[in-house]
Amino acid sequence: MDITSPGLGVRVLRLPQPSFPTARVTLTWLCPLRAGQAARSAIVPFLLARGDDFTALQRRLNRLYGARVSADVGRIGGMQALSLTLSSVHRRFALHGEDIEAEMTALLQSLTAEPVFTEEALAVEKRCLYERRLAEFNEKRVYARQRAEELLYGAVHPLGEAEEIGALTLADVCAAWERMQSTAQIQLLLQNVDALTLPFPAAALSARADTGTADTPPVFKKNTVSERMPVHQSKLVLGFGSPVRVGQPLTWPMRLMAMLWGGSPQSLLFMNVREKMSLCYYCLAAYDRHTGALLAECGVDEAQVDAAKAAVLHELACIQQGDFSDEDLENARRALCNAFAGVADAQADLAAFYVGQSLQKEILTPGQAAAAIEAVTRSEVIEAAGTVTHYVTYALLPDGTADADE
């Protein structure tokens, strides 16, 4: 892995991956995630991926051995990650010796240099973005998790709210693109690409404002909320907060603690709350290292909500008191290390792994991440667990009108 910084707020990661037959370029803009503004930026990468002329772009991709352009939007801490990805066959497989990387450079430049946003394209992408947001609302497990995050620290959805998407105008999109160009942090990930020219001029890099990579820690709030909707299975989400965030000494112990608590089928929540006590249909926990937030999620019958909550809190208390076996800890360690090992099996998974580190000063390989987990001690896991505080209880309950299985 080679890392360079060719301009203010810009980082380039080059990953040689000769075992893969494809080359991938992922360009990610990182912008502060603000309520009321998220949708304006979220739609931009999808518009960029269409090109100025959708039909002409598809012909160009077909000539490039069926290359693909895709877009994605996510959240990393308090930042909105807006990604544009181009993938193509590696140049060693080009039938006529074409310079694939030069073609990829030219294509990226054509998509990002001076894009033309039209009303027609905006209407199409607004509908797609709205349907994507609606699909998340209809998936009640996802909805419950998002509501708990909102209650816990005011998390803003990276796609924005449905009403924001519906109100988007061309002026909003153009203004968002201008902000991205001048202030966004940029990470360019090159996978199996030997020599690709940066898809933006040096003058643009030197003129950009450097916003740095600092991410303000969230303020956790206490909330207990119940909502009723047409569902059969209740969703219980408990929200927790910790001052332990990425880059701090206890970050790796906290990641292992979350795996021990509820991150795998061998975790305490799964084995005890789900299997032994039969209190829920699913039970898991996850840690967001960028915010310090932890969520414990359960699918339960309404009559078991209080019992499931008590059981989840009990398993956390057991870890805080050191009441878990060495076998439990090693199962969690193996599960997490295996997850890191599996990242390298697919280029898309590896890209997500590195994009997820966009705010970090030190970029680690999956092997280095696994080594960090291997070095975590039992006492560090207990210490990390001791920093966790329960703040939010959110329950999504049946309203009695559901007429079909979820």
N, C-alpha and C positions, 0 to 999 in steps of 0.2 A: 504494500500500500504506500502510495506517494501522495503527500499533501502539500499544496502550495497556496499562497495567498497573493494573487496577481493584482488586487486592488482593494480599496476600502470596503470593508464589509463583505468581501468575496472570498470563498474558499473552494478549492478544486481538489477532489479526491480521485486518484487514478488507481483502479484495481485490475491488475492483470488476471484474467480468468481463461487460460488457454483450453480448459476442458469443455468450455461452452462454445457452441457453433455460432452464437449471436453476440452482437455488440449492442450495448445499451448506454444511453445518455439520459440522465435525469437532472433537470434544472429545477431547483426549488427556491422560491422566494419566501422569506419569513417576515411576516408583518404582525404588529401588535393586534390582538384580537379584541375588538371593541363592539359592545352591544349597539345595535342599530346600523353598523357599518359592515358586518361580516359578509352579507350577501353580495355587496358591491364588488368585493375582492374575489369572493368564491367563484363567481361566474367567469372571471377573466381567463383562467387556464383552459376552460372548456371552449371558450371562444377562440383562443389562440390555436387550440388543437384542430379547429375547423379550417384554418387558413383563410385567406381572402377569397379564394374560389375553391369550394369544397370538391367539386368534380375534378378540377385541375390538380388539386393536392392528391387525390386518390390515384390519378394516373401516374403522378410522380412517385408515389409510394410503391405502386406496382412495378415500375421500372427499376426500383431499388430492391428487387427480389422480395416484394411483398412486405416492405417495412411497415411499421405501425407507429402511430402517434396517439398518445393517450394523456389524459389529465386526471388529477386527483387533488383533493383538499382534505386536510386533517388538522388536528390541534396538537401542538407540542407545548405543554405548559400554558402560558398566557399568550402564545404566538399562534398565528394561523399559517400553516405550511401549504403553499400553493405550488403544485408540481406539474411539470410538463415532461413527458418521457418519450423518447424516440428509440425504437429498437429495429435492428436490421441484421442481415446475415454478416458474419465476420468476413473481412476482405480476403482471407485465404480461400474462401469458398466461391469467390466471384468467378464466373465462368470465363469472362473476357478480360480479366485483370483490372476491372474498374477500381478507381480509388474510392472505396466505400466511405472512408472517414471524411474525405473532402466533400463528398455528396451529403453526408450527415451534417457537416458544418454549414454548408450552403442552405440546407433545408431548415436548420434551426434558426439561422439568420433571417431567412425569409418569413418564418413564423413570428419572430420576436422583434425584428428591426423596426418596422413601421406597420403594425397590423391595422387593418381597416375593419372596424366594427360596424355592422349593419343592423337595421331594424329587423330584417328577416332572420338573421342568425341569432339575434338577441331573443326573439320570440321563441325560437326552437329551443335554445339552451335554458331559457327561463322555465319552460314547461318541463324539461328534463330535470332541472335542479329542484323544481317544486315537487315532482313525482318522487324523486329520491328522498327529499325531506319528509314527504307524506308516508313513504314506505317505512321510515324509521318510527314515525308516530304509530303506525299500525302494528309494528312489532313491539308488543307491550313490554317485553323483557328489556329491549333497548331503550324504550321510552322511560321506564322506571329508573334505569341507571342514569339517564340524562337528567331526570328530575332530581334525583338525589345529589348529583354533582352541582346542579343549579342551587339547590338549597344549602349545600355544604360551603361553597365558596363563590357562588355567583358565576359558575362556568358559562361561557358564551358558546353556543353551538357554532362550529366552524363554517357551516353552510348558511347561517343566518336563520331567521324565522320565516315561516311561509308567507306572511304578509309583506315582509321586506322583499322577498323574491318577486312577488307579484307586482310590487311597485317600482321595480328597477327600470331605469331609463338609460338611454345611450350616454347621456351626460354623466350619470353616476359611474358607468363602466369606464369611460374615458378618464374621469378624475381618479378612479381607483388605479388604473394602469399607470397614470403619471406618478402617483405616490409609490407604487411598486418599483418603478424605474429609478426614482431618486432616493428613496429611503430604505427599501427592503434589504435585509441581509440576503445574500445569495450563496447557495451551495450547488456546485456542479459535480455530479458523480459520474465518472467515466468507467464503465465496466467492459473489460475486454476491448478497450479502445486504445490504440497505441499513440496516435498523434492526431488530436482533434484541436482545431483552432477555436479559441473562445468565441462564442456566438454574439459578442458585443465588442464594440471598439474600445481601445485603450482610453480614449478621451472620456468615454462614458463612465468607465471605472474610476478614473481619477476625479471626476466631477461629483461622484455620488457622496451623499452624506454617510458617515459611519455611525450607525446607531448602536453599535456594540452588541454583545450577546447577553447582557444582563436581563434576567426575567424576574419581575417583582414577585415575591412570595405571596400567596393568597392569604386572606383573612378568613379563618374558619368560623362558621356561625352555628349556633344551636337551633335546631328546628325539629319538630315532630309534626308530620303531615300525613293525612290519609285522604285518598281520593277513590271514588267509585266510578267504574266504567263497565261496559259490557264484556267482561272476561269470565272465564270459568276458574282459572287458577290465579290465586293472589300472588303478587310479587312484593317481597320484602327486601328493601335495600337499607343497610346500615352504613352511614358515612362516618369515617374517622379521619383525624388529621394528625400530622407529625411535623416537627420542624426539620426533620431529616429530608434533604433534597439532594439532587444530583451534584456530585463534586464534593460532598461532605464525607467524613470518615465512616459514618454508619450507613451509607447508601447501600453498599453491597450486603451487609448483614440484614438490612431491611428487606431487600429483594429476596433473600433466602428465607427470612421470617414469613413473608407473605406467601411464599411457596409452601412452607411448612403448615401455615394456617389454613390456606384454602386454594392452593394453586394447582393441584393435581389430584388424580384419583386416590393417591396415597396420603393426601393431606388430612389434617385433624378434622376439618369441617366435613369433608366427604365421608371419611371412615366412621366418624362418631355421630354427627348430627343427621347425616343422610342414611347411612347404612345401619348403624346400631340402634339409633333412636327412631328412625323412620319418620322424622319430622318434616321432611321436605322432598320435593322431586329433584331438585338440583340445589347445590350449595357450594359457593366458591368465594374466593377473595382475591383482590388484585391491588397492587400498589403503583401509583403514578409517581415516579421518581422526580418529575419536574415540578410537581405541586406539593408533594408530601401527603397527598390524599390517599386513603385506602377505602375501598368499598367491599362490603360483604353482601352477596346477593343470594336470595333463596326464592324458590318457587314453592308455595305452600297452600294448604287449605286455610281458609280464613280462621277457622277455629284453632289453628296451630300457630298463628302469628306470634303471640306472646311467648309461647314455649320455644319457638325457633329463635326468637330474638335472645332470650335468656341463654340458650345453648350456644349461640354464636359468641356472645360476650364471655361465656364461661371458657370456651376454648382459647380465646385471646388471653384471658386471665391465667390460664394454665401455662401458656408460653411465657408470659411476664414473670411467672413464679418459677420457671424452669421445670415445670411438671410435664415433660415429654421425654421420650426415650431417644437414645443415640440412634437407634434404627430409624425412627421417625425423621430425625434430622438428616441422616444420610440418604434416605429416600427422596427427601426434598432436594438435597444437593445434586443427586444424580439426575433428577427430573429437570432441574434448571440447566445443568451442564449439557444434558442431551438436547434440550431446546436450542441452546447456542450452537451445538454441533450441527443440528439440522438446518440452521439458517443458510448455510453455504450450499444446500442442495438445489436451490432455485435462485436465479438471478433476481427475480422480483422480491423474494424474501430478504435477500441480502441488501437490496436497495432500500427496503423499508427499515432494515436494521441500521443502516448508516444515516438515512434521512432522520431517523429518530434521535440521532446524536448531534443534530445540526446546531443545537445551542451549547454544546459542550466544548470546552477548550481542548480537552484531550480526547481524540478519537481512538477507540479501541477496536480491534478485530474480534470476531466471535471467540477465537481461541484465548485472547487476553481476558475477555469477559468471563469465560469459564474458569481461567486461572484465578481470577479475583474471587470467584465464588468458592473455589477449592480452599482458599486461604482463610475463609471466614470461620471463626471459632464459635463454640456453643455459647460462651459468655457474651460475645458480641451480639448474637441473635437475641438473647434475653435483654441486653441493654437496649437494642433497637426497639424491641416490643414495648419496653417501658416508656418510650416517648409517645406512644399512640394513645389518643384520647377520643372517646366516642362523642360525636356531635349531632348526627342526624339520624332520625328514624323515619323512613318513608315507606308507606304501604299503599299498594294499588289493589283495591278490593272489588269483588263482583258487585254489580248493581242489580243483579237479578234479571237482566234483560237479554243476556247472551243466549243465542239460539243455535250456535255451532261451536265445535271445538276450535281452540286457537290454533 
